[in-house]
Amino acid sequence: MNITKNIQYIGVDDTTLDLFESQYIIPDGISYNSYLIKDEKNTIMDCVDKRMQDEWLENLTEALADRTPYYLVVQHMEPDHAGCIALLAEKYPNMQIVTSARAVQMLAQFFPEHDFTHRTLVIKEGDTLCLGQHTLQFMMAPMVHWPEVFTTYEQSEKIFFSADAFGKFGALMHDDEWDCEARRYYFNICGKYGAQVQALLKKVANLDIKTICPLHGPVLEDILGHCLSLYNTWSSYQAECKGVFIAYASIHGNTAQVAHILADKLREKGVRVSLSDLSRDDMAEAIEDAFKYDRMVVAASSYDADVFPPMHDFLHHLQLKSYQNRKVGIIENGSWAPSAGRIMKGMLEQMKEIEIVEPLVTIRSTYKQTDAEALDALVTALL
C-alpha cells in the first residue's frame, strides 16, 4: 500500500491472535503497522510483533527492492511493535536505530544479548532528522501509553506517525467503521493517560497534517477532523453521548431482571440506554460504554459479604482507567445481608468527580411491585 509516492505501508495483519495483550478479545484480528520512507536515507518507521516477522520481512524486502535501510525509527518499545529489532539489526549491520533515551534502556532489557550502543541515535523533543527530501520532526509522547514513546511528523508530505495514538482493533482486511473499535482500543489501552494524550494533542494542534499513520488500524486521511475531535473528547474524560449505561452482575438472573426493568423505565422517558451483562459480555466493551455515556448504573448481587466478582472486576478496571466525571446510580441485591451497595459505593468514591445519586436501591432476592417506587426515584435522579 502506497501512502504517498515515496512512503509505503509494509505492515501485516494478525488474524490468529485470540487476545491482544492477553486480555482483549479481537474477533477481527489486529494490524501491526510499519512504514518505509524511500529517500537518500531509507527509513523504516517501527517494526512488528515477531509472530508475524516472516511476512513483514517479505513486505520490507519487496519495498526496499535493491536498497538497504539507513535508519530504523523505534517510536515504541512494546513487543508488538519492536519484536523484530534484533532480527533487523542482524540483517542490516550498518542500519542505525533512532529512538528516545528511555527506549535505549528498554532495548537492553528486551534484547540483553545485543549491544546497540554503537548504532543508536538518541533523539529528544523538537529534534529533526533529514533523510534527503524528507525531514522527520520528533515529539515526545510519554505515557501514550509507555514512558519511552514519541511521535514523528514528516514535514514535506505532512504525515503524522502517531505511535499507539489513533490506533484501532481489527485487521486491515476488515474495512469497518472506525469509531467503535477505536473507542474500545483507546479506553482500554490509553484511557488512564488522558492528560498525556491532551498534551500530545496540543503539540500537534498547529501542524498541517494530511495523513495519520498509527501503529494499529487504518491509515487516516478523510476523517482526520472527526478522529481528532473524538480523541479530544475521550482524553478530557467528557461523555461522547447522553445516555445511561447499565452494567449488571447477576448470579441467578434476578438482578439482571431489575436492570432490564430499569432500562425500560428510562427508555419510556426518552433516555438512550445500553446494557452489559458483566458475567458474559466482553469486559473491554463494558469499559468502552462506561466512558461513552454521561451516566451509569451499576447493579450487582451481594456475594461473600462483598460484591459479586464480575462487578468488582469491572469497577477495578474503571479505577485503573481513571473513570471520572460521571453521574452514577447503584442497585444492590441481597437475600439476607445486602453488602454489594456498600462495596460498589466505596469503590466509586475512590474515583474522581463521580456523583453518586440517591436512592441506593436495595432488592431483596427478587423484584417486587413494592420496589417500583425506589426504582422510579432512581430514574428521576438520573434524568
C-alpha positions as CSV (number, residue, x, y, z in Angstrom):
1,M,0.0,0.0,0.0
2,N,1.4,3.4,-1.0
3,I,0.7,6.2,1.4
4,T,2.5,8.6,-1.0
5,K,4.8,8.1,-3.9
6,N,7.8,7.6,-1.5
7,I,6.1,6.4,1.7
8,Q,4.9,2.8,1.7
9,Y,2.9,0.7,4.2
10,I,4.7,-2.5,5.0
11,G,2.7,-3.7,8.0
12,V,0.9,-7.0,8.5
13,D,-2.4,-8.3,9.7
14,D,-2.6,-10.9,12.5
15,T,-5.8,-12.8,12.4
16,T,-4.7,-15.8,14.5
17,L,-4.2,-14.0,17.8
18,D,-7.0,-14.6,20.3
19,L,-6.3,-12.0,22.9
20,F,-4.5,-8.7,22.3
21,E,-2.1,-8.1,25.3
22,S,-3.5,-11.4,26.6
23,Q,-6.8,-9.7,27.7
24,Y,-8.7,-8.0,24.9
25,I,-10.8,-10.1,22.6
26,I,-10.1,-9.3,18.9
27,P,-12.5,-11.2,16.7
28,D,-11.4,-9.3,13.7
29,G,-7.7,-9.6,14.5
30,I,-5.2,-6.8,14.7
31,S,-2.8,-5.0,12.4
32,Y,0.9,-4.3,13.2
33,N,1.7,-1.2,11.2
34,S,5.1,-0.4,9.8
35,Y,6.1,2.1,7.2
36,L,9.1,2.6,4.8
37,I,10.2,6.1,3.7
38,K,12.2,5.9,0.5
39,D,14.8,8.6,0.3
40,E,18.6,9.1,0.2
41,K,18.5,7.6,3.7
42,N,15.8,4.9,3.5
43,T,14.0,4.8,6.8
44,I,11.8,2.2,8.5
45,M,9.1,3.5,10.8
46,D,8.8,0.8,13.5
47,C,8.7,-2.9,13.0
48,V,6.2,-5.6,14.2
49,D,5.5,-8.4,16.5
50,K,7.8,-11.3,16.0
51,R,4.7,-13.5,15.5
52,M,4.5,-12.0,12.0
53,Q,8.2,-11.4,11.3
54,D,8.4,-13.6,8.2
55,E,5.5,-11.9,6.3
56,W,6.8,-8.5,7.4
57,L,10.3,-9.2,6.2
58,E,8.9,-10.2,2.8
59,N,7.0,-6.9,2.7
60,L,10.1,-4.9,3.7
61,T,12.4,-6.7,1.2
62,E,9.9,-6.2,-1.6
63,A,9.5,-2.5,-0.8
64,L,13.3,-1.9,-0.5
65,A,14.0,-3.7,-3.8
66,D,17.8,-3.3,-4.1
67,R,18.0,-0.7,-1.4
68,T,19.1,-1.0,2.2
69,P,17.7,0.8,5.2
70,Y,19.8,3.6,6.7
71,Y,17.5,4.2,9.8
72,L,15.1,2.3,11.9
73,V,12.9,4.7,13.9
74,V,11.6,3.0,17.1
75,Q,8.8,5.1,18.5
76,H,7.5,2.5,20.9
77,M,9.3,-0.5,22.6
78,E,6.3,-2.7,23.3
79,P,6.9,-6.1,21.7
80,D,4.1,-5.9,19.2
81,H,6.0,-3.0,17.6
82,A,9.6,-3.8,18.5
83,G,9.7,-7.5,18.3
84,C,11.9,-7.7,15.2
85,I,14.6,-5.1,16.1
86,A,17.3,-7.7,16.8
87,L,16.5,-9.6,13.6
88,L,16.6,-6.4,11.5
89,A,19.8,-5.3,13.2
90,E,21.5,-8.5,12.2
91,K,20.2,-8.4,8.7
92,Y,21.4,-4.8,8.2
93,P,24.5,-4.3,10.3
94,N,25.0,-0.7,9.1
95,M,21.5,0.4,9.9
96,Q,21.2,3.0,12.7
97,I,18.4,2.8,15.4
98,V,16.7,6.2,16.0
99,T,14.9,6.3,19.4
100,S,14.4,8.0,22.7
101,A,16.7,7.8,25.7
102,R,14.2,5.9,27.7
103,A,13.8,3.4,24.8
104,V,17.6,2.8,24.9
105,Q,17.2,1.4,28.4
106,M,14.4,-0.9,27.2
107,L,16.5,-2.1,24.3
108,A,18.9,-3.6,26.8
109,Q,16.1,-5.1,28.7
110,F,14.3,-6.7,25.8
111,F,17.5,-7.7,23.9
112,P,20.1,-8.3,26.6
113,E,22.3,-10.4,24.2
114,H,22.7,-7.4,21.8
115,D,24.7,-4.2,22.2
116,F,23.1,-1.5,20.1
117,T,25.0,1.4,21.7
118,H,27.4,1.9,18.7
119,R,24.5,2.2,16.3
120,T,21.9,4.2,18.3
121,L,20.9,7.8,17.6
122,V,19.1,9.3,20.6
123,I,16.5,12.0,19.8
124,K,14.7,14.4,22.1
125,E,11.7,16.8,21.9
126,G,11.9,19.0,18.8
127,D,14.8,17.3,17.1
128,T,14.7,16.9,13.3
129,L,16.3,14.3,11.1
130,C,16.9,14.9,7.4
131,L,16.6,11.9,5.2
132,G,17.2,13.7,1.9
133,Q,13.8,15.0,0.5
134,H,12.0,14.2,3.8
135,T,12.6,15.6,7.2
136,L,11.4,14.0,10.4
137,Q,10.3,16.1,13.4
138,F,10.1,14.3,16.7
139,M,7.6,15.0,19.5
140,M,7.8,13.2,22.8
141,A,4.6,11.4,23.9
142,P,5.4,9.8,27.3
143,M,2.7,7.5,28.7
144,V,0.8,7.4,25.4
145,H,0.9,4.7,26.6
146,W,4.5,3.8,27.7
147,P,7.1,6.3,29.0
148,E,9.5,6.0,26.1
149,V,7.0,6.8,23.4
150,F,7.5,9.6,20.8
151,T,5.7,10.5,17.7
152,T,7.0,11.8,14.3
153,Y,5.9,14.4,11.8
154,E,7.2,14.2,8.3
155,Q,7.4,17.8,7.2
156,S,7.4,17.6,3.4
157,E,4.4,15.3,3.0
158,K,2.6,16.3,6.2
159,I,2.3,12.8,7.6
160,F,1.9,12.2,11.4
161,F,3.3,8.9,12.6
162,S,1.3,8.7,15.8
163,A,2.6,5.6,17.5
164,D,-0.3,4.0,19.5
165,A,-2.4,7.1,19.4
166,F,-5.3,6.8,16.9
167,G,-5.0,3.1,16.9
168,K,-7.8,0.6,16.4
169,F,-8.6,-3.1,16.9
170,G,-9.2,-5.1,13.8
171,A,-7.0,-6.3,10.9
172,L,-6.9,-4.0,7.9
173,M,-8.6,-6.6,5.7
174,H,-11.8,-5.7,7.7
175,D,-12.8,-2.3,6.3
176,D,-15.3,-1.4,9.0
177,E,-16.3,1.8,10.7
178,W,-13.5,3.4,12.8
179,D,-15.2,4.8,15.9
180,C,-16.3,1.7,17.8
181,E,-13.1,-0.4,17.8
182,A,-11.0,2.8,18.0
183,R,-13.0,3.7,21.1
184,R,-12.7,0.3,22.7
185,Y,-8.9,0.4,21.9
186,Y,-8.5,3.9,23.3
187,F,-10.2,3.5,26.7
188,N,-8.6,0.1,27.4
189,I,-5.1,0.9,26.1
190,C,-4.7,4.6,26.7
191,G,-7.7,5.5,28.9
192,K,-5.7,6.0,32.0
193,Y,-3.5,8.6,30.4
194,G,-5.9,11.3,29.3
195,A,-3.7,14.2,30.5
196,Q,-0.8,12.8,28.4
197,V,-2.9,12.4,25.3
198,Q,-4.2,16.0,25.8
199,A,-0.5,17.2,25.9
200,L,0.2,15.4,22.6
201,L,-2.9,16.9,21.0
202,K,-1.7,20.4,22.0
203,K,1.7,19.7,20.4
204,V,0.1,18.7,17.0
205,A,-2.7,21.3,17.0
206,N,-0.7,23.7,14.9
207,L,0.7,21.1,12.5
208,D,-0.6,20.8,8.9
209,I,-1.5,17.1,9.0
210,K,-2.8,15.4,5.8
211,T,-2.4,11.8,7.0
212,I,-2.2,10.0,10.3
213,C,-0.2,6.7,10.3
214,P,-0.8,4.8,13.6
215,L,0.8,1.6,14.7
216,H,-2.6,-0.3,14.7
217,G,-5.6,0.2,12.5
218,P,-6.1,2.0,9.2
219,V,-4.2,5.0,7.9
220,L,-6.4,8.0,8.4
221,E,-6.9,10.7,5.8
222,D,-10.6,11.6,5.1
223,I,-11.8,11.7,8.7
224,L,-9.0,13.5,10.4
225,G,-11.1,16.2,12.0
226,H,-13.6,13.6,13.3
227,C,-10.8,11.5,14.8
228,L,-9.1,14.4,16.4
229,S,-12.4,15.6,17.9
230,L,-13.1,12.2,19.4
231,Y,-9.6,12.0,20.8
232,N,-10.1,15.4,22.5
233,T,-13.4,14.3,24.0
234,W,-12.1,10.9,25.1
235,S,-8.9,12.2,26.6
236,S,-10.6,15.0,28.5
237,Y,-13.0,12.4,30.1
238,Q,-16.1,14.1,28.7
239,A,-19.0,11.9,27.7
240,E,-19.4,11.3,24.0
241,C,-23.2,10.6,24.2
242,K,-26.0,11.5,26.5
243,G,-27.5,8.3,27.9
244,V,-27.3,5.7,30.7
245,F,-25.1,2.6,30.6
246,I,-26.4,-0.1,32.9
247,A,-23.7,-2.7,34.0
248,Y,-25.1,-5.6,35.9
249,A,-23.6,-8.7,37.6
250,S,-26.3,-11.2,38.4
251,I,-26.0,-14.7,39.9
252,H,-29.4,-16.3,39.2
253,G,-30.9,-13.7,36.9
254,N,-32.9,-11.6,39.5
255,T,-30.5,-8.7,39.4
256,A,-30.5,-8.9,35.6
257,Q,-34.3,-8.6,35.6
258,V,-34.1,-5.4,37.7
259,A,-31.5,-4.0,35.4
260,H,-33.8,-4.6,32.4
261,I,-36.8,-3.1,34.2
262,L,-34.8,0.0,34.9
263,A,-33.7,0.2,31.3
264,D,-37.4,0.0,30.2
265,K,-38.3,2.8,32.6
266,L,-35.5,5.0,31.3
267,R,-36.5,4.4,27.7
268,E,-40.0,5.4,28.5
269,K,-38.6,8.7,29.5
270,G,-36.8,9.0,26.2
271,V,-33.3,8.2,27.6
272,R,-30.8,6.3,25.4
273,V,-29.8,3.1,27.3
274,S,-27.1,0.5,26.8
275,L,-26.8,-2.7,29.0
276,S,-24.0,-5.1,29.7
277,D,-24.0,-8.5,31.5
278,L,-20.7,-8.4,33.2
279,S,-20.7,-12.1,33.7
280,R,-20.9,-12.8,29.9
281,D,-20.2,-9.7,27.8
282,D,-16.7,-8.5,26.8
283,M,-15.3,-6.5,29.6
284,A,-13.4,-4.2,27.2
285,E,-16.8,-3.3,25.6
286,A,-18.3,-2.6,29.0
287,I,-15.4,-0.2,29.8
288,E,-15.9,1.4,26.4
289,D,-19.6,2.1,27.1
290,A,-18.9,3.3,30.6
291,F,-16.8,6.1,29.1
292,K,-19.1,6.7,26.1
293,Y,-22.2,7.7,28.1
294,D,-22.6,10.5,30.6
295,R,-24.5,8.4,33.2
296,M,-24.1,4.9,34.5
297,V,-26.0,2.5,36.8
298,V,-24.2,-0.5,38.5
299,A,-26.4,-3.3,39.7
300,A,-24.9,-6.3,41.4
301,S,-25.7,-9.2,43.8
302,S,-24.1,-9.4,47.2
303,Y,-21.5,-12.2,47.5
304,D,-19.5,-13.4,50.5
305,A,-20.3,-10.2,52.3
306,D,-18.9,-8.3,49.4
307,V,-20.0,-7.8,45.8
308,F,-20.3,-10.4,43.0
309,P,-16.8,-10.7,41.5
310,P,-17.7,-9.7,37.9
311,M,-18.8,-6.3,39.2
312,H,-15.7,-5.9,41.4
313,D,-13.6,-6.7,38.4
314,F,-15.5,-4.1,36.3
315,L,-15.1,-1.4,38.9
316,H,-11.4,-2.2,39.4
317,H,-10.9,-1.8,35.6
318,L,-12.7,1.6,35.8
319,Q,-10.3,2.6,38.6
320,L,-7.3,1.6,36.5
321,K,-8.5,3.6,33.5
322,S,-9.2,6.8,35.6
323,Y,-13.0,6.7,35.1
324,Q,-14.3,10.1,36.2
325,N,-16.7,13.0,35.7
326,R,-19.9,10.9,35.6
327,K,-23.3,10.6,37.4
328,V,-23.7,7.0,38.8
329,G,-26.7,5.1,40.4
330,I,-26.4,1.9,42.4
331,I,-28.7,-1.1,42.8
332,E,-27.8,-3.9,45.1
333,N,-29.4,-7.3,45.7
334,G,-29.1,-9.4,48.8
335,S,-31.2,-12.2,50.3
336,W,-30.2,-11.8,53.9
337,A,-27.4,-9.2,54.4
338,P,-27.0,-6.9,51.4
339,S,-23.4,-5.8,51.0
340,A,-23.0,-5.1,47.3
341,G,-24.1,-1.5,47.5
342,R,-21.6,-0.6,50.3
343,I,-18.7,-2.1,48.3
344,M,-19.7,-0.5,45.0
345,K,-20.2,2.9,46.6
346,G,-16.8,2.6,48.3
347,M,-15.0,1.8,45.0
348,L,-16.8,4.6,43.1
349,E,-15.9,7.1,45.8
350,Q,-12.3,6.5,45.1
351,M,-12.8,7.8,41.6
352,K,-12.6,11.4,40.6
353,E,-15.7,13.6,40.2
354,I,-18.2,10.8,40.5
355,E,-21.7,12.0,41.6
356,I,-23.4,9.0,43.3
357,V,-27.2,9.7,43.1
358,E,-29.8,8.7,45.6
359,P,-31.5,6.4,46.3
360,L,-29.2,3.4,46.6
361,V,-31.8,0.8,45.6
362,T,-31.9,-2.4,47.6
363,I,-33.6,-5.5,46.2
364,R,-34.3,-8.4,48.5
365,S,-33.9,-11.6,46.3
366,T,-36.4,-10.7,43.6
367,Y,-38.1,-7.7,42.2
368,K,-41.5,-6.9,43.7
369,Q,-44.0,-4.2,43.0
370,T,-43.1,-2.6,46.2
371,D,-39.6,-1.9,44.7
372,A,-41.1,0.2,41.9
373,E,-41.2,3.4,44.0
374,A,-37.4,3.2,44.7
375,L,-36.6,2.4,41.1
376,D,-38.8,5.2,39.9
377,A,-37.0,7.6,42.3
378,L,-33.6,6.4,40.8
379,V,-34.9,7.1,37.3
380,T,-35.9,10.6,38.3
381,A,-32.5,11.2,39.9
382,L,-30.8,10.1,36.7
383,L,-32.8,12.4,34.4
